[in-house]
Structures are given as structure tokens and as C-alpha cells.
């Protein structure tokens, strides 16, 4: 059993070595300054929204797009009502969007819907009608300056950009807060730091854009894995694109509140990470050593060690405990080692969550008490990824829509208690 304890310690050391640089990322926003941007251009944009039975929330997104400070004549909105059985398409039309209805029960998922929409747009207008394309989920709400701010950074030369991802419903419960705090941390202490260090950022599902050059190169959209955002990111990092980030462009996203729904969504994410690892892992490793790409290393850390080492450690310790119980061998050292690992993980996640809560407190729209309490539940939320990731290894996972019900305007979000 001492061998198991030693292996646990070795795993902890590998974790530390792999992710120590992300501790530095926490310092970066306070020691590095943003580079000044050049004058913005009058770019023309298409907004792409894939919506499946989103009649309850899509109106608020479309209203927030109408309320943008960026010139409305330079923004066209396109909605693909994807396999809808409700009146999503009718609502989108009433709000002024260009609506396409798609019915395909074989090729299911956001990637296929985006490809369909991009093909329709290019067929109608060609490849040069728009300078860039925004991608949003139907439940999002935008800050009024969102497109204006994104355009400033886009005009500086980035081909792909992501933005600050905030939450519509942080204070609903510990699950929605767990998601929200993670995305706030990702925005402030991963993507913002990467931007300041002039390395590549990562797309996170929604609230991103890409140029017409990227659209031409892809000839639509070619990413269909369960985590098409990570696939899109990794593929472009491998091909030496530098993904940018706009800290002043704020998007509000609805987070799940039910644990069963959260498990289903995160299992899809975990499975998607495995898919990306299998499809792109060797190319990332090649980029690290052949191209000496820190971005490839950074993206590798996002999809490789945490999953692999966590599953390895879980299997090792559970097996050791079972063997010890069957053989009558003392398992006290294994239990102590396992508990020590769990406490270390909890402490690490608590520190990350607490730092994020303190620095982003003015952007978290809930009561001070909930902000305080949810820093303690954040590590628990993150640790539930361990069994979810383990199950994702063996379970068949398919894309399924997440039900959205938080029909909130920006004023509603900011007044939430």
C-alpha cells in the first residue's frame, strides 16, 4: 500500500508541474498592461445563432443585439431554427432576424447547424459580403457595447476573438454559481492573461467571432465533435493562429441549475475533450516540440493531464482499497493519501474561486452572502467532474439540447438578488 501512496504523491507532483504556469496567469492582469489598439474599422458583421426550441429566451438576445451601440446597418442577424417544434422561428422573424429552418435528425448538433447557416449565407451573398461572423447561443444577452468593443480588437488584426463570459443566473444555486465562477475565472485569469502575454486564447462555446478569411478557409463549419468550440480552438492553434480576447465585451449566459442536467452537459463536455484528445493530441504534442509553441502546450494542458491523471488516480486508489478489503490488508495509508489529495484539490479550487470572486465581485449579480457561500461550494462543483469524467469514458454520449428558461433582460440580470 505504500507504493500506492508514493504513486499518489507522484501524480500530485505531475499536476503541479503541468499547471504551475496557470498560477502565474493569476498575477498577469496586475503586472501587465494592455497594448493600445489602433483606430477601429467600419466592419460589417453577420450574427449567427443556432436555436432549438428557444422560444422562451431568444427574444431577449435579439433585443440586446438591437440595442448595440455599434451601427445597426453594419450588423445582420441570422437564426437557424434547428429541428424546432415550437415557435422559435416566428419569434426570431418578429424580432427582425433572417431565419432559416433546418430539419435534420441525423446530423444533430450546433456544428451542423452553423455549417448549414454559413452555407446559406455564402450562397446568397458570396464570401466577401461580411468581414466577420459572431456566434451566440439563443439564451445569451449582450452588453450594449459588446459588438463595438469586439470590433476594436478585431480591427487590430485578430482573425478569431472571444469575449468575457458572465452569467444571467449566478445566484440561483450552487450549481449555477459553480459554472459561473468557472467561466469568470476562465475569462479573467486564463484568456485575459493569455491576451496580455501575446499567446493564444481559447473559445468557450459562445460569445466569439471569426473573420471572413477563416470562413473561406473552412468553407462553412467543419467541427462536429461534442465540444466543437474546443475542436475549433485546438485546430487553429495547431495551425499557428493566435486567438484574441476582448475583456470589455461582456456576454451573459444562462447556467444549468438542476444537477441531472448539469451531469448530462458536463458528461458531453468530458466526452468531447476525449474526442479532441484522440483527434488532435498528437498534433498538439508535435507543435510543442517541433514548433516550440507555448500555445500548443497551453491547449494540451486544457485537454490532457487533468483528465488522464484524475482517472488514473481514482482507479488506482479504488482498486487498492478493494484489494485491501478483500485481502485483509491495512488500507489506512491509502485512505489518508486519498483524503490528503481531496483536501489539496478542495483548497486549490477554493483559492481560485475566492480570488475570482473578490476581483470580479462587482460583475457578479447576486447578494454578498451568496458570493461568500458559493466560494465554498465551488470546489465541490469542480470535484464532481471526477466521476462524470470517469463515466464519460465508457458511456455513449450524444448531443442533447439544454433547456433554457431564464428570460431576462440586461436590467433584470443586474437587479438580481
Buried (B, 14 or more C-beta within 10 A) or exposed (E): BEEBBEBBEEBBEBBEEBBEEBEEBBEBBEEBEEEEEEEBEEBBBBBBBBBBBBBBBBBBBBBBBEBBEBEBEBBBBBBBBBBBEBEBBEBBBEBBBBBBEBEEEEEBBBBBBBBBBBBBBBEEEEEEEBBBBBBBBBBBBBBBBBBBBBBBBBBBEBBBBBBBBBBBBBBBBBBBBBBBBBBBBBBBBBBBBBBBBEBBBBBBBBBBBBBBEBBEBBEBBBBBBBBBBBBBBBBBBBEEBBBBBBBBBBBBBBBBBEEEBBBBBBBBBBBBBBBBBEEBBEBBBEBBEEEEBBBBBBBBBBBBBBBBBBBEBBEBBEEBBEBBEEEEEEBEBBBEBBEBBEEEBBEBBBBBBBBBBEBBEEBBBBEEEBBEBBBEBBBEBBBBBBEBBBBBEEEEBEBEBBBBEBBBBBEBBEEBE
